């Protein structure tokens, strides 16, 4: 949660967040969701969990995939309208403008300015 709450996080760390959700799909999600809501970071967590769910759907681990989909749906109910970044608040105006037009559908859905996609995270496997 500390990483998701960071204003500016190294790209390599940000790219590792979906892997963490995937690897620890049996974590205490209720606590994670509660803390995300307290910090207004449910969109960031929702996006990360959505990417992890997409990665899990490519495996044969139905339990892991189902758990991630379940908590993506929980976070969906508290999705914020406010635009945010995925831990890159120092984006320039030009970068923000470009991302608004070129972000993946999942990032737009979660109101995040990022170009991260599950298919670009080949290292995020178990």
C-alpha positions, 0 to 999 in steps of 0.5 A: 500500500505504501508503494501505491500511495507514493506520488512518484515511484520508479517505473520498475517498482510500479511494473512489479505491483501486478506481480505482487498481487498475482503472487500473493492473491491469497493476501488479506484483500479486505485489509488492502481494500480498506487501506486503499479507500482510506488513502483514496487509492482504490483506483490504483489498487483496482487497476493493479488487481485488474492487470494481475487478474488478466495475467492469472487468466492465462494460467491454469490456476482458477483459484488465483484468477477467481480471487483477483477477479472477485477483488477487482469487482469489490474495488469497482464498487468504490471506483473514483471519478477523479483522474490520477496517475499510477504513482507518477504525479510528476508527469508533464502536461504533455505526457498527461495529454498523450496518456489521456489519448493513448492509455489502455482501456483498463487505465481509462476505466480506472481513471489513471494516466498510465500506458501499462498493459498486462501483455507488456509485463512478461516477467509477471508470471508465476 
